[in-house]
Amino acid sequence: MTLEKYILAVVTTKPEKVPVGAHVFHCSNKEEMDAFAANLEAILDGIAHALTEDIYIIVKH
């Protein structure tokens, strides 16, 4: 079984905007959020997509 077309993680500075059930990384500012998203892309072999200024999703295509 492989993971494809799944949201692997959410990185945000606004955790109240993220639904329950997702793997969420809370960051205190945009710079920290950008660094987390970049690192998770590499670790999870996924791609980060910015949904808003304060939410990234890491997905596997």
Summary of the structure (lengths in Angstrom):
residues: 61
radius of gyration: 10.9
end to end distance: 14.5
largest distance: 35.9
contacts: 160
relative contact order: 0.31
helix: 30%
strand: 36%
